[in-house]
Amino acid sequence: MNLRHLAAGCSRREMLRQSANGFGLLALAGLLADEARGQSAKTVPDPLAPKPPQFPAKAKRVIFLFMHGGPSQVDTFDYKPLLERDNGKPLPFAKPRVVSGETGNLLKSPWKFKQHGKSGAWASELFPEVASHADDLCFIKSMHASNSRHGGALLELHTGSDTFVRPSMGSWVTYGLGTENRNLPGFITVCPTLTHGGENNFSSAFLPAIYQGTPVGNAGMSSDRAKIPFIVGDTPAKLQRMELDFVGRIDRERLARTGPDNALEGRIDSFELAFRMQTAAPQAQDLSAETAETQKLYGLDDPVTANFGRQCLMARRFAEAGVRFVQVTHSYKWDQHGDLKKDHAKNAREVDKPIAGLLADLKRRGLLKDTLVWWGGEFGRTPTAQGGDGRDHNPHGFTMWLAGGGMKAGISHGATDDYGYYAVENKVHMHDLHATMLHLLGLDHEKLTFRHAGRDFRLTDVHGRVVKEIIV
């Protein structure tokens, strides 16, 4: 800027016009400096090394049992006598303004409900095995979310955002805590879905690549074929070590010239992890080491339950071996816009025994007390009928349950209305559940941040509260 001209008394508009480029360059420099500081702060010699929680934790790890498609709350764990009484009548209040599709009148559940355990928790006859563990479960019956479409809802569930690509919750957990076993990834997803967000559901996005979820198989294959790919090679370990050291030296020389580079550092870390995994991963995936009694507990002796049973047993083995976040997916089966009675029954039959087996196995091994087990889908279903014998998507009120890891056992938190459409009492948003999960792991959701593009990001963005009422 010409200072003599300024001294001569230029207008405010003229001053801003002449200084605009300078302001822009200053802002850009600030953004780049913030980005460099953020990357440097995250660049550590061993990014997966165990990190202390921010405060005393109640859980060390998470197993997420994802029911892709959206199980119906009013047919599983949210008993509604008035829905049965008023079957076939119009819903006596307004439906949501934005819906996935049109629905008709009220549709009662085709399954009988009864109470279980000392807690008296309600469950339908779809889940008799899980219901036998009712006194270990914490039901959240007032879940609600923001998106009625599978793609957005899956992203919101997994990443906290239904509109932008963000790091997945497993990546955030691993970034915050590292792994308990340096020879395994911190985040593993077994048979993940290939649709509705696909890899974005277990991506690390702008977090360093080492925190991305490691897929074991995918939803398109049977779990008996689900293995970490290329984990056993033909090259002798000594020669591999020499090759890695050579490539690593070249990469680090480049880093010394260019400065922090998340992508390159992520590749270096991933190569090193893959080398170490050659010993630990095949052992963790070898289910033949389990007793016949344990395999039967998970339903591996029954072709109906064997596929999901193997996933649950792998989850226990990975969690026991020190993996922080393990997800198993029953995909993509719970989206009953029609044929509710036939398909929900089939789905529940496939997962009920394996899930109950997982809970029993964790408990007897002393792992349930510090392992948070989480069951649920991306949303629930409407209490109104669609396609004759079906239900539409419903993000406005649905049920999830959690067990272990600091949860109060044998309780139900929150409620939907008399017909199970809207969450109305002690509502829990997906952001609240994310905040609560992190809290149980000893992480403050407002302080677990990563600087990217000039600002700090977190799993809960600018939302979320810890649901302290459900924590021991």
DODREN-788859 format. One record per residue (C-alpha): residue in one letter; x, y, z; chain. Coordinates in nm, 4 decimals. Example, Ala and Ser with C-alpha at 12.3 -4.5 7.8 and 13.67 -1.06 7.14 Angstrom:
# DODREN-788859
KOLTI	a	1.2300	-0.4500	0.7800	A
KOLTI	s	1.3670	-0.1060	0.7140	A
# end
This chain:
# DODREN-788859
KOLTI	m	0.0000	0.0000	0.0000	A
KOLTI	n	0.1171	0.3569	-0.0773	A
KOLTI	l	0.1511	0.5153	0.2674	A
KOLTI	r	0.1807	0.8695	0.1243	A
KOLTI	h	-0.1486	0.8130	-0.0513	A
KOLTI	l	-0.3016	0.6898	0.2739	A
KOLTI	a	-0.1650	0.9920	0.4562	A
KOLTI	a	-0.3230	1.2101	0.1935	A
KOLTI	g	-0.6586	1.0764	0.3108	A
KOLTI	c	-0.7950	0.7964	0.0890	A
KOLTI	s	-1.1420	0.6638	0.1413	A
KOLTI	r	-1.2138	0.3524	0.3417	A
KOLTI	r	-1.3231	0.1717	0.0254	A
KOLTI	e	-0.9979	0.2598	-0.1513	A
KOLTI	m	-0.7891	0.1441	0.1436	A
KOLTI	l	-0.9685	-0.1931	0.1575	A
KOLTI	r	-0.9334	-0.2384	-0.2193	A
KOLTI	q	-0.5585	-0.1774	-0.2103	A
KOLTI	s	-0.5005	-0.3933	0.0986	A
KOLTI	a	-0.7259	-0.6861	0.0040	A
KOLTI	n	-0.4513	-0.9007	-0.1461	A
KOLTI	g	-0.2316	-0.8413	0.1547	A
KOLTI	f	-0.5064	-0.9523	0.3920	A
KOLTI	g	-0.5623	-1.2637	0.1792	A
KOLTI	l	-0.1962	-1.3576	0.1885	A
KOLTI	l	-0.1843	-1.3062	0.5643	A
KOLTI	a	-0.4888	-1.5310	0.6073	A
KOLTI	l	-0.3381	-1.7970	0.3814	A
KOLTI	a	-0.0125	-1.7875	0.5736	A
KOLTI	g	-0.2051	-1.8322	0.8976	A
KOLTI	l	-0.3978	-2.1284	0.7606	A
KOLTI	l	-0.0834	-2.2971	0.6337	A
KOLTI	a	0.0909	-2.2360	0.9633	A
KOLTI	d	-0.2043	-2.3857	1.1519	A
KOLTI	e	-0.2016	-2.6865	0.9211	A
KOLTI	a	0.1719	-2.7380	0.9650	A
KOLTI	r	0.1417	-2.7075	1.3421	A
KOLTI	g	-0.1480	-2.9540	1.3421	A
KOLTI	q	0.0452	-3.2054	1.1344	A
KOLTI	s	0.3628	-3.1657	1.3359	A
KOLTI	a	0.1737	-3.2192	1.6593	A
KOLTI	k	0.0317	-3.5431	1.5245	A
KOLTI	t	0.3583	-3.6681	1.3734	A
KOLTI	v	0.4992	-3.9049	1.6328	A
KOLTI	p	0.7514	-4.1871	1.5925	A
KOLTI	d	0.4967	-4.4543	1.6853	A
KOLTI	p	0.1420	-4.3303	1.6104	A
KOLTI	l	-0.0266	-4.6537	1.7222	A
KOLTI	a	0.1565	-4.6736	2.0551	A
KOLTI	p	-0.0825	-4.6931	2.3524	A
KOLTI	k	-0.1769	-4.3472	2.4774	A
KOLTI	p	-0.3171	-4.2698	2.8210	A
KOLTI	p	-0.6833	-4.1641	2.8312	A
KOLTI	q	-0.7591	-3.8026	2.9146	A
KOLTI	f	-0.9256	-3.9177	3.2387	A
KOLTI	p	-0.9898	-4.2572	3.4030	A
KOLTI	a	-1.1648	-4.4835	3.1537	A
KOLTI	k	-1.4337	-4.7433	3.2154	A
KOLTI	a	-1.3791	-4.9202	2.8832	A
KOLTI	k	-1.0645	-5.0125	2.6928	A
KOLTI	r	-1.2183	-5.1211	2.3652	A
KOLTI	v	-1.5411	-5.1304	2.1609	A
KOLTI	i	-1.7181	-5.4072	1.9688	A
KOLTI	f	-1.9871	-5.2635	1.7424	A
KOLTI	l	-2.2500	-5.5068	1.6111	A
KOLTI	f	-2.3953	-5.3207	1.3134	A
KOLTI	m	-2.7325	-5.4307	1.1764	A
KOLTI	h	-2.7215	-5.2702	0.8324	A
KOLTI	g	-3.0619	-5.1676	0.6995	A
KOLTI	g	-3.2377	-5.0625	1.0179	A
KOLTI	p	-3.4049	-5.3142	1.2531	A
KOLTI	s	-3.7550	-5.2302	1.3667	A
KOLTI	q	-3.7673	-5.1113	1.7263	A
KOLTI	v	-4.1375	-5.1941	1.7620	A
KOLTI	d	-4.0700	-5.5545	1.6573	A
KOLTI	t	-3.7622	-5.6142	1.8727	A
KOLTI	f	-3.7199	-5.4299	2.2042	A
KOLTI	d	-3.9702	-5.1388	2.2168	A
KOLTI	y	-4.3017	-5.2926	2.3208	A
KOLTI	k	-4.6078	-5.0838	2.2338	A
KOLTI	p	-4.9442	-5.2232	2.3559	A
KOLTI	l	-5.1364	-4.9404	2.1853	A
KOLTI	l	-4.9857	-5.0357	1.8503	A
KOLTI	e	-5.1364	-5.3795	1.8924	A
KOLTI	r	-5.4691	-5.2377	2.0082	A
KOLTI	d	-5.4975	-4.9841	1.7252	A
KOLTI	n	-5.3703	-5.2052	1.4439	A
KOLTI	g	-5.5042	-5.0868	1.1096	A
KOLTI	k	-5.6092	-4.7434	1.2336	A
KOLTI	p	-5.4548	-4.4141	1.1140	A
KOLTI	l	-5.1662	-4.2741	1.3143	A
KOLTI	p	-5.3366	-4.0266	1.5523	A
KOLTI	f	-5.0736	-3.7552	1.5027	A
KOLTI	a	-4.8759	-3.6077	1.2179	A
KOLTI	k	-4.6106	-3.8033	1.0364	A
KOLTI	p	-4.2729	-3.6353	0.9762	A
KOLTI	r	-4.2652	-3.3640	0.7129	A
KOLTI	v	-3.9746	-3.5346	0.5361	A
KOLTI	v	-4.0108	-3.9097	0.4914	A
KOLTI	s	-3.8277	-4.1778	0.2990	A
KOLTI	g	-4.1530	-4.3040	0.1475	A
KOLTI	e	-4.5263	-4.3039	0.2007	A
KOLTI	t	-4.6807	-4.5262	0.4661	A
KOLTI	g	-5.0358	-4.6193	0.5570	A
KOLTI	n	-5.2060	-4.7078	0.8828	A
KOLTI	l	-5.0638	-4.8557	1.2015	A
KOLTI	l	-4.9208	-5.2072	1.1776	A
KOLTI	k	-4.8906	-5.4171	1.4922	A
KOLTI	s	-4.5925	-5.6408	1.5487	A
KOLTI	p	-4.6412	-6.0005	1.4354	A
KOLTI	w	-4.4282	-6.1161	1.7300	A
KOLTI	k	-4.5209	-6.1548	2.0946	A
KOLTI	f	-4.3318	-5.9604	2.3611	A
KOLTI	k	-4.2522	-6.0616	2.7161	A
KOLTI	q	-4.0371	-5.9377	3.0019	A
KOLTI	h	-3.7024	-6.0915	3.0865	A
KOLTI	g	-3.4647	-6.1111	3.3828	A
KOLTI	k	-3.4797	-5.9246	3.7083	A
KOLTI	s	-3.4876	-5.5990	3.5123	A
KOLTI	g	-3.8124	-5.6943	3.3416	A
KOLTI	a	-3.6826	-5.5723	3.0066	A
KOLTI	w	-3.9218	-5.6215	2.7172	A
KOLTI	a	-3.8091	-5.8190	2.4143	A
KOLTI	s	-3.9936	-5.9871	2.1328	A
KOLTI	e	-3.9695	-6.3544	2.0483	A
KOLTI	l	-3.7332	-6.2550	1.7662	A
KOLTI	f	-3.4426	-6.2385	2.0139	A
KOLTI	p	-3.4841	-6.5090	2.2798	A
KOLTI	e	-3.1082	-6.5659	2.3209	A
KOLTI	v	-3.0174	-6.1986	2.3522	A
KOLTI	a	-3.3152	-6.1491	2.5844	A
KOLTI	s	-3.1651	-6.4057	2.8221	A
KOLTI	h	-2.8886	-6.1469	2.8819	A
KOLTI	a	-3.1370	-5.8663	2.9522	A
KOLTI	d	-2.9855	-5.7930	3.2930	A
KOLTI	d	-2.6495	-5.7181	3.1288	A
KOLTI	l	-2.7946	-5.4753	2.8739	A
KOLTI	c	-2.8666	-5.1036	2.8716	A
KOLTI	f	-3.1440	-5.0267	2.6237	A
KOLTI	i	-3.1581	-4.6758	2.4792	A
KOLTI	k	-3.5133	-4.6474	2.3493	A
KOLTI	s	-3.5020	-4.2804	2.2565	A
KOLTI	m	-3.2388	-4.2759	1.9841	A
KOLTI	h	-3.2889	-4.0285	1.7023	A
KOLTI	a	-3.0791	-3.9118	1.4105	A
KOLTI	s	-3.0883	-3.6659	1.1237	A
KOLTI	n	-3.1141	-3.8610	0.7984	A
KOLTI	s	-3.3794	-4.0982	0.6666	A
KOLTI	r	-3.1711	-4.2327	0.3762	A
KOLTI	h	-2.9298	-4.5204	0.4153	A
KOLTI	g	-2.6262	-4.3416	0.2700	A
KOLTI	g	-2.6494	-4.0339	0.4883	A
KOLTI	a	-2.7608	-4.2320	0.7922	A
KOLTI	l	-2.4663	-4.4730	0.7703	A
KOLTI	l	-2.2228	-4.1846	0.7409	A
KOLTI	e	-2.3825	-4.0080	1.0361	A
KOLTI	l	-2.3633	-4.3247	1.2450	A
KOLTI	h	-2.0043	-4.4030	1.1508	A
KOLTI	t	-1.8520	-4.0558	1.1158	A
KOLTI	g	-2.0843	-3.8076	1.2858	A
KOLTI	s	-2.1629	-3.6280	0.9579	A
KOLTI	d	-2.4246	-3.7187	0.6999	A
KOLTI	t	-2.3068	-3.4625	0.4458	A
KOLTI	f	-1.9245	-3.4530	0.4461	A
KOLTI	v	-1.6441	-3.7076	0.4421	A
KOLTI	r	-1.5139	-3.7257	0.7975	A
KOLTI	p	-1.3007	-3.9720	0.9984	A
KOLTI	s	-1.4915	-4.2724	1.1248	A
KOLTI	m	-1.5481	-4.3259	1.4953	A
KOLTI	g	-1.3067	-4.6200	1.4999	A
KOLTI	s	-1.0392	-4.3941	1.3553	A
KOLTI	w	-1.1044	-4.1306	1.6210	A
KOLTI	v	-1.0801	-4.3917	1.8970	A
KOLTI	t	-0.7511	-4.5255	1.7632	A
KOLTI	y	-0.6154	-4.1741	1.7138	A
KOLTI	g	-0.7029	-4.0927	2.0740	A
KOLTI	l	-0.5809	-4.4120	2.2405	A
KOLTI	g	-0.3531	-4.6013	2.0034	A
KOLTI	t	-0.3663	-4.9792	2.0148	A
KOLTI	e	-0.3034	-5.2248	2.2951	A
KOLTI	n	-0.1155	-5.4510	2.0527	A
KOLTI	r	0.1483	-5.2948	1.8270	A
KOLTI	n	0.1363	-5.5992	1.5996	A
KOLTI	l	-0.2267	-5.5475	1.5029	A
KOLTI	p	-0.4260	-5.2512	1.3694	A
KOLTI	g	-0.6095	-5.0402	1.6215	A
KOLTI	f	-0.9330	-5.0574	1.4185	A
KOLTI	i	-1.0672	-5.3643	1.2370	A
KOLTI	t	-1.3976	-5.4011	1.0528	A
KOLTI	v	-1.5143	-5.7537	0.9697	A
KOLTI	c	-1.7123	-5.8015	0.6468	A
KOLTI	p	-1.7946	-5.4291	0.6101	A
KOLTI	t	-2.0683	-5.3134	0.3782	A
KOLTI	l	-1.9742	-5.2118	0.0241	A
KOLTI	t	-2.2742	-4.9786	-0.0156	A
KOLTI	h	-2.4172	-4.6644	0.1462	A
KOLTI	g	-2.0873	-4.4886	0.2005	A
KOLTI	g	-1.8672	-4.7921	0.1523	A
KOLTI	e	-1.5088	-4.7285	0.2597	A
KOLTI	n	-1.6006	-4.3867	0.3986	A
KOLTI	n	-1.7626	-4.5715	0.6890	A
KOLTI	f	-1.4216	-4.6905	0.8088	A
KOLTI	s	-1.1997	-4.4242	0.6550	A
KOLTI	s	-0.9595	-4.2049	0.8490	A
KOLTI	a	-1.0373	-3.9147	0.6087	A
KOLTI	f	-0.7983	-3.6318	0.7064	A
KOLTI	l	-0.6582	-3.8164	1.0089	A
KOLTI	p	-0.3256	-3.9903	0.9382	A
KOLTI	a	-0.3784	-4.2991	0.7244	A
KOLTI	i	-0.2539	-4.5356	0.9955	A
KOLTI	y	-0.5833	-4.4792	1.1825	A
KOLTI	q	-0.8025	-4.6087	0.8985	A
KOLTI	g	-0.9983	-4.9258	0.9637	A
KOLTI	t	-0.8503	-5.2484	0.8316	A
KOLTI	p	-1.1201	-5.4482	0.6489	A
KOLTI	v	-1.1291	-5.8237	0.6996	A
KOLTI	g	-1.3272	-5.9474	0.4014	A
KOLTI	n	-1.6385	-5.7617	0.2911	A
KOLTI	a	-2.0140	-5.8000	0.2827	A
KOLTI	g	-1.9946	-5.9772	-0.0522	A
KOLTI	m	-1.8205	-6.2849	0.0864	A
KOLTI	s	-1.8811	-6.5503	0.3473	A
KOLTI	s	-1.7004	-6.4875	0.6742	A
KOLTI	d	-1.5092	-6.8151	0.6430	A
KOLTI	r	-1.3234	-6.6516	0.3536	A
KOLTI	a	-1.2739	-6.3197	0.5335	A
KOLTI	k	-0.9046	-6.2729	0.5982	A
KOLTI	i	-0.6671	-5.9804	0.6086	A
KOLTI	p	-0.5341	-5.9947	0.2512	A
KOLTI	f	-0.1718	-6.0636	0.1586	A
KOLTI	i	-0.0781	-6.1134	0.5219	A
KOLTI	v	0.1449	-6.4102	0.4455	A
KOLTI	g	0.3973	-6.3653	0.1648	A
KOLTI	d	0.6682	-6.5748	0.0015	A
KOLTI	t	0.9564	-6.3368	0.0746	A
KOLTI	p	1.1686	-6.4354	0.3763	A
KOLTI	a	1.1254	-6.2022	0.6742	A
KOLTI	k	1.4937	-6.1032	0.6764	A
KOLTI	l	1.4795	-5.9900	0.3148	A
KOLTI	q	1.1509	-5.8054	0.3769	A
KOLTI	r	1.3144	-5.6218	0.6654	A
KOLTI	m	1.6000	-5.5113	0.4417	A
KOLTI	e	1.3571	-5.3935	0.1723	A
KOLTI	l	1.1477	-5.1995	0.4239	A
KOLTI	d	1.4542	-5.0370	0.5773	A
KOLTI	f	1.5705	-4.9270	0.2325	A
KOLTI	v	1.2332	-4.7842	0.1287	A
KOLTI	g	1.1920	-4.6230	0.4717	A
KOLTI	r	1.5280	-4.4516	0.4458	A
KOLTI	i	1.4328	-4.3025	0.1076	A
KOLTI	d	1.0952	-4.1880	0.2384	A
KOLTI	r	1.2442	-4.0283	0.5488	A
KOLTI	e	1.5019	-3.8444	0.3404	A
KOLTI	r	1.2128	-3.7025	0.1410	A
KOLTI	l	1.0319	-3.6024	0.4606	A
KOLTI	a	1.3445	-3.4233	0.5780	A
KOLTI	r	1.3339	-3.2146	0.2583	A
KOLTI	t	0.9604	-3.1547	0.2266	A
KOLTI	g	0.8444	-3.1404	0.5884	A
KOLTI	p	0.5345	-3.3101	0.7360	A
KOLTI	d	0.3389	-3.5207	0.4854	A
KOLTI	n	0.0500	-3.7188	0.6328	A
KOLTI	a	0.0064	-3.9377	0.3264	A
KOLTI	l	0.3726	-4.0380	0.3095	A
KOLTI	e	0.4001	-4.0881	0.6853	A
KOLTI	g	0.0868	-4.3000	0.6740	A
KOLTI	r	0.2416	-4.5242	0.4091	A
KOLTI	i	0.5580	-4.5676	0.6137	A
KOLTI	d	0.3576	-4.6591	0.9232	A
KOLTI	s	0.1320	-4.8945	0.7244	A
KOLTI	f	0.4304	-5.0812	0.5763	A
KOLTI	e	0.5776	-5.1294	0.9222	A
KOLTI	l	0.2454	-5.2455	1.0667	A
KOLTI	a	0.1922	-5.4911	0.7802	A
KOLTI	f	0.5362	-5.6403	0.8463	A
KOLTI	r	0.4586	-5.6927	1.2148	A
KOLTI	m	0.1103	-5.8288	1.1432	A
KOLTI	q	0.2479	-6.1310	0.9584	A
KOLTI	t	0.2965	-6.3048	1.2917	A
KOLTI	a	0.0027	-6.1765	1.4983	A
KOLTI	a	-0.2823	-6.1529	1.2442	A
KOLTI	p	-0.2953	-6.5154	1.1212	A
KOLTI	q	-0.2978	-6.6315	1.4814	A
KOLTI	a	-0.5816	-6.3949	1.5759	A
KOLTI	q	-0.7880	-6.5107	1.2765	A
KOLTI	d	-0.7377	-6.8843	1.3403	A
KOLTI	l	-1.0716	-6.9942	1.4847	A
KOLTI	s	-0.9619	-7.3587	1.4871	A
KOLTI	a	-0.7757	-7.2788	1.8085	A
KOLTI	e	-1.1120	-7.2381	1.9840	A
KOLTI	t	-1.2716	-7.5320	2.1649	A
KOLTI	a	-1.5680	-7.7128	2.0147	A
KOLTI	e	-1.7785	-7.5811	2.3050	A
KOLTI	t	-1.6874	-7.2199	2.2253	A
KOLTI	q	-1.7530	-7.2638	1.8541	A
KOLTI	k	-2.0939	-7.4092	1.9360	A
KOLTI	l	-2.1632	-7.1190	2.1737	A
KOLTI	y	-2.1348	-6.8823	1.8757	A
KOLTI	g	-2.3437	-7.1062	1.6504	A
KOLTI	l	-2.0642	-7.2249	1.4238	A
KOLTI	d	-2.2231	-7.5716	1.4209	A
KOLTI	d	-2.5394	-7.4383	1.2531	A
KOLTI	p	-2.5323	-7.3211	0.8896	A
KOLTI	v	-2.7917	-7.0531	0.9719	A
KOLTI	t	-2.5814	-6.8870	1.2421	A
KOLTI	a	-2.2295	-6.9872	1.1351	A
KOLTI	n	-2.1607	-6.6891	0.9092	A
KOLTI	f	-2.2349	-6.4193	1.1655	A
KOLTI	g	-2.1085	-6.6424	1.4456	A
KOLTI	r	-1.7618	-6.6454	1.2892	A
KOLTI	q	-1.7691	-6.2665	1.2734	A
KOLTI	c	-1.8579	-6.2396	1.6419	A
KOLTI	l	-1.5922	-6.4923	1.7412	A
KOLTI	m	-1.3322	-6.3042	1.5360	A
KOLTI	a	-1.4419	-5.9852	1.7103	A
KOLTI	r	-1.3801	-6.1411	2.0507	A
KOLTI	r	-1.0388	-6.2709	1.9426	A
KOLTI	f	-0.9342	-5.9341	1.7990	A
KOLTI	a	-1.0601	-5.7484	2.1080	A
KOLTI	e	-0.8841	-5.9931	2.3376	A
KOLTI	a	-0.5650	-5.9462	2.1347	A
KOLTI	g	-0.5720	-5.5698	2.1930	A
KOLTI	v	-0.7589	-5.4145	1.8990	A
KOLTI	r	-0.9314	-5.0949	2.0219	A
KOLTI	f	-1.2328	-5.0871	1.7913	A
KOLTI	v	-1.3844	-5.3903	1.6185	A
KOLTI	q	-1.6944	-5.3757	1.4020	A
KOLTI	v	-1.8923	-5.6664	1.2605	A
KOLTI	t	-2.1677	-5.6051	1.0090	A
KOLTI	h	-2.4819	-5.8004	0.9286	A
KOLTI	s	-2.5258	-5.6517	0.5857	A
KOLTI	y	-2.7519	-5.5458	0.4088	A
KOLTI	k	-3.0538	-5.7340	0.5380	A
KOLTI	w	-3.2703	-5.5321	0.7753	A
KOLTI	d	-3.4413	-5.3000	0.5241	A
KOLTI	q	-3.7896	-5.4517	0.5236	A
KOLTI	h	-4.0179	-5.2241	0.3221	A
KOLTI	g	-4.2142	-5.5460	0.2650	A
KOLTI	d	-4.2021	-5.9065	0.3862	A
KOLTI	l	-4.1341	-5.7889	0.7399	A
KOLTI	k	-4.2472	-6.1095	0.9086	A
KOLTI	k	-4.0424	-6.3394	0.6859	A
KOLTI	d	-3.7212	-6.1377	0.6585	A
KOLTI	h	-3.6935	-5.9917	1.0098	A
KOLTI	a	-3.7418	-6.3449	1.1444	A
KOLTI	k	-3.4675	-6.4767	0.9148	A
KOLTI	n	-3.2314	-6.1942	1.0085	A
KOLTI	a	-3.2836	-6.2359	1.3815	A
KOLTI	r	-3.2347	-6.6097	1.3550	A
KOLTI	e	-2.8926	-6.5502	1.1952	A
KOLTI	v	-2.7627	-6.3127	1.4621	A
KOLTI	d	-2.9434	-6.3910	1.7896	A
KOLTI	k	-2.7348	-6.6871	1.9055	A
KOLTI	p	-2.3976	-6.5454	1.7932	A
KOLTI	i	-2.4599	-6.2166	1.9771	A
KOLTI	a	-2.5694	-6.3984	2.2930	A
KOLTI	g	-2.2631	-6.6202	2.2592	A
KOLTI	l	-2.0378	-6.3162	2.2348	A
KOLTI	l	-2.1872	-6.1623	2.5476	A
KOLTI	a	-2.1531	-6.4885	2.7422	A
KOLTI	d	-1.7974	-6.5469	2.6222	A
KOLTI	l	-1.6818	-6.1952	2.7065	A
KOLTI	k	-1.8407	-6.2190	3.0491	A
KOLTI	r	-1.6840	-6.5514	3.1437	A
KOLTI	r	-1.3409	-6.4318	3.0278	A
KOLTI	g	-1.3662	-6.1168	3.2373	A
KOLTI	l	-1.3614	-5.8991	2.9259	A
KOLTI	l	-1.7135	-5.7578	2.9385	A
KOLTI	k	-1.6342	-5.5242	3.2264	A
KOLTI	d	-1.3936	-5.3190	3.0108	A
KOLTI	t	-1.5320	-5.3937	2.6625	A
KOLTI	l	-1.8200	-5.1782	2.5385	A
KOLTI	v	-2.0541	-5.3867	2.3210	A
KOLTI	w	-2.2889	-5.1810	2.1033	A
KOLTI	w	-2.5797	-5.3164	1.8951	A
KOLTI	g	-2.7927	-5.1263	1.6454	A
KOLTI	g	-2.8665	-5.0068	1.2952	A
KOLTI	e	-2.8534	-4.6715	1.1203	A
KOLTI	f	-3.2188	-4.5983	1.2109	A
KOLTI	g	-3.5399	-4.7790	1.3050	A
KOLTI	r	-3.8674	-4.8436	1.1239	A
KOLTI	t	-4.2080	-4.6788	1.1198	A
KOLTI	p	-4.4957	-4.8211	1.3217	A
KOLTI	t	-4.7074	-4.7557	1.0127	A
KOLTI	a	-4.7308	-5.0036	0.7273	A
KOLTI	q	-4.5604	-4.9894	0.3919	A
KOLTI	g	-4.6063	-5.2345	0.1074	A
KOLTI	g	-4.8671	-5.4297	0.2996	A
KOLTI	d	-4.6293	-5.6168	0.5311	A
KOLTI	g	-4.3395	-5.3761	0.5735	A
KOLTI	r	-4.2150	-5.0622	0.7431	A
KOLTI	d	-4.0343	-4.7540	0.6146	A
KOLTI	h	-3.7156	-4.5943	0.7492	A
KOLTI	n	-3.7538	-4.4054	1.0770	A
KOLTI	p	-3.4684	-4.1926	1.2189	A
KOLTI	h	-3.7029	-4.0122	1.4603	A
KOLTI	g	-3.7192	-4.2794	1.7288	A
KOLTI	f	-3.5464	-4.6170	1.7573	A
KOLTI	t	-3.3631	-4.8498	1.9946	A
KOLTI	m	-3.0002	-4.9418	2.0452	A
KOLTI	w	-2.8491	-5.1365	2.3324	A
KOLTI	l	-2.5074	-5.1385	2.4953	A
KOLTI	a	-2.3405	-5.3696	2.7438	A
KOLTI	g	-2.0257	-5.3754	2.9555	A
KOLTI	g	-1.7601	-5.1059	2.9552	A
KOLTI	g	-1.9104	-4.8878	3.2277	A
KOLTI	m	-2.2749	-4.9055	3.1201	A
KOLTI	k	-2.5514	-4.9419	3.3766	A
KOLTI	a	-2.6832	-5.2944	3.3322	A
KOLTI	g	-3.0471	-5.3980	3.3261	A
KOLTI	i	-3.1979	-5.0565	3.2527	A
KOLTI	s	-3.3969	-4.8898	2.9775	A
KOLTI	h	-3.3291	-4.5239	2.9089	A
KOLTI	g	-3.5685	-4.2914	2.7316	A
KOLTI	a	-3.8884	-4.3680	2.5455	A
KOLTI	t	-4.0732	-4.3199	2.2213	A
KOLTI	d	-4.4382	-4.2158	2.1976	A
KOLTI	d	-4.7247	-4.4635	2.2497	A
KOLTI	y	-4.6800	-4.6082	1.9004	A
KOLTI	g	-4.3000	-4.5979	1.8722	A
KOLTI	y	-4.2638	-4.3273	1.6069	A
KOLTI	y	-4.0867	-4.0366	1.7783	A
KOLTI	a	-3.8381	-4.0250	2.0639	A
KOLTI	v	-4.0103	-3.8159	2.3304	A
KOLTI	e	-3.8439	-3.8844	2.6662	A
KOLTI	n	-3.4728	-3.8412	2.7479	A
KOLTI	k	-3.3885	-3.8179	2.3809	A
KOLTI	v	-3.0432	-3.9365	2.2710	A
KOLTI	h	-2.9050	-3.8144	1.9395	A
KOLTI	m	-2.6335	-4.0007	1.7519	A
KOLTI	h	-2.3917	-3.7223	1.8525	A
KOLTI	d	-2.4787	-3.7897	2.2178	A
KOLTI	l	-2.4074	-4.1587	2.1768	A
KOLTI	h	-2.0704	-4.0817	2.0163	A
KOLTI	a	-1.9866	-3.8449	2.3015	A
KOLTI	t	-2.0849	-4.1102	2.5554	A
KOLTI	m	-1.8795	-4.3816	2.3854	A
KOLTI	l	-1.5708	-4.1593	2.3893	A
KOLTI	h	-1.6343	-4.0675	2.7527	A
KOLTI	l	-1.6425	-4.4345	2.8521	A
KOLTI	l	-1.3043	-4.4738	2.6824	A
KOLTI	g	-1.1635	-4.1845	2.8836	A
KOLTI	l	-1.1817	-3.9290	2.6012	A
KOLTI	d	-1.3498	-3.5880	2.6143	A
KOLTI	h	-1.5375	-3.5516	2.2859	A
KOLTI	e	-1.4810	-3.1748	2.2929	A
KOLTI	k	-1.1048	-3.2121	2.3396	A
KOLTI	l	-1.0350	-3.5039	2.1049	A
KOLTI	t	-0.9648	-3.2814	1.8048	A
KOLTI	f	-0.7522	-3.2696	1.4922	A
KOLTI	r	-0.6584	-2.9521	1.3090	A
KOLTI	h	-0.7437	-2.9639	0.9401	A
KOLTI	a	-0.8109	-2.6917	0.6824	A
KOLTI	g	-0.7578	-2.4214	0.9410	A
KOLTI	r	-0.9870	-2.5428	1.2170	A
KOLTI	d	-1.0200	-2.8132	1.4795	A
KOLTI	f	-1.2476	-3.1055	1.3949	A
KOLTI	r	-1.3983	-3.3666	1.6252	A
KOLTI	l	-1.6279	-3.6688	1.5939	A
KOLTI	t	-1.9246	-3.4782	1.7374	A
KOLTI	d	-1.8499	-3.1569	1.5413	A
KOLTI	v	-2.0247	-2.8851	1.7474	A
KOLTI	h	-2.2815	-3.1148	1.9056	A
KOLTI	g	-2.3152	-3.3930	2.1579	A
KOLTI	r	-2.3548	-3.4441	2.5307	A
KOLTI	v	-2.2473	-3.7336	2.7467	A
KOLTI	v	-2.5510	-3.9328	2.8617	A
KOLTI	k	-2.4373	-3.9688	3.2218	A
KOLTI	e	-2.7654	-4.1277	3.3298	A
KOLTI	i	-2.6653	-4.4586	3.1663	A
KOLTI	i	-2.3089	-4.4724	3.3030	A
KOLTI	v	-2.2117	-4.6527	3.6213	A
# end
